Amino acid sequence: MIVVRTVADLRAALRERRGGSIGLVPTMGALHEGHATLLRAARDTDETVVMTIFVNPAQFDEQSDLAAYPRTEDADLALAEAEGVDVVFAPETSEVYPDGFATTVSVGGAIAETLEGAERGRAHFDGVATVVTKLMLAALPDHAYFGAKDAQQVAVIRRFVADLGIPVTLVVCPTSRDADGLARSSRNTRLSPEERARALAIPHALQEVTDAAAAGIADTEALHARALATLEASGIRPEYVAFVDPLTFAPVSVVDGPVLVAIAARVGSTRLIDNTVLGGA
Ligand code: AMP
């Protein structure tokens, strides 16, 4: 495994590997088993696996969140090596955003403006779209791997990849969960034991909604009320519990096809998101 810090070195490392397919796994580091599932999917498919580690300042809406974001490069490199990654691209901020940087990739409409876009501000998905575009242009991968846990991020990336005609196939991997159901996240390390226990109300609320929908309740207002009750029983007041079309993020009032149920909530000072899809897909 080699570690490179510049786009020039990344391109040089990939030059002689272009005969086979290249898989790109973008991350912000602080790797856990969820990231490992993406690396394994890439390892299973692609001849060369490129993982990036970059804590992208442009997508953080809170300076305190950026400052507190865990940085564990040594452990990340060890995990990457164990998962068979070929090339790690871990640039400095100045390599990604050199002096004079003035371009933003910005997806319009509900996909980027609702839910996470509304809570975290327009700049969040602009930051994601801009950095992922840059990483794709730097690595020119055949496949790029993303987690379903960040469903809106996937929808945003799908949109700009299609709109800009970037020749990459997106692969979306299922949300990886701890044994008790909590979605794995780099931010989970910030939860106290008491907060971690309360955070379980989030996957429980998703399960409750899934069971109710399977039992024939199709009215999303009724499903919303059930999710809210489960969250509030654990003292969690969510930022949103949303029922939307998984591709457009338009709100859905009746479950009669695939519906994304997305939850965002603070547990203590840690902001968590999770989701599931109802009605197939
Ligand atoms: P991050 O380092 O949080 O930016 O995540 C990097 C990639 O890993 C993104 O595509 C995430 O959606 C994905 N990811 C993070 N957590 C999980 C998880 N629990 N299950 C599946 N994918 C995940």
Boltz pocket constraint, residues with backbone or C-beta under 6 A from the ligand:
constraints:
  - pocket:
      binder: B
      contacts: [[A, 26], [A, 27], [A, 28], [A, 29], [A, 34], [A, 35], [A, 37], [A, 38], [A, 145], [A, 146], [A, 147], [A, 148], [A, 149], [A, 150], [A, 173], [A, 174], [A, 175], [A, 176], [A, 177], [A, 183], [A, 184], [A, 185], [A, 186]]
      max_distance: 6.0
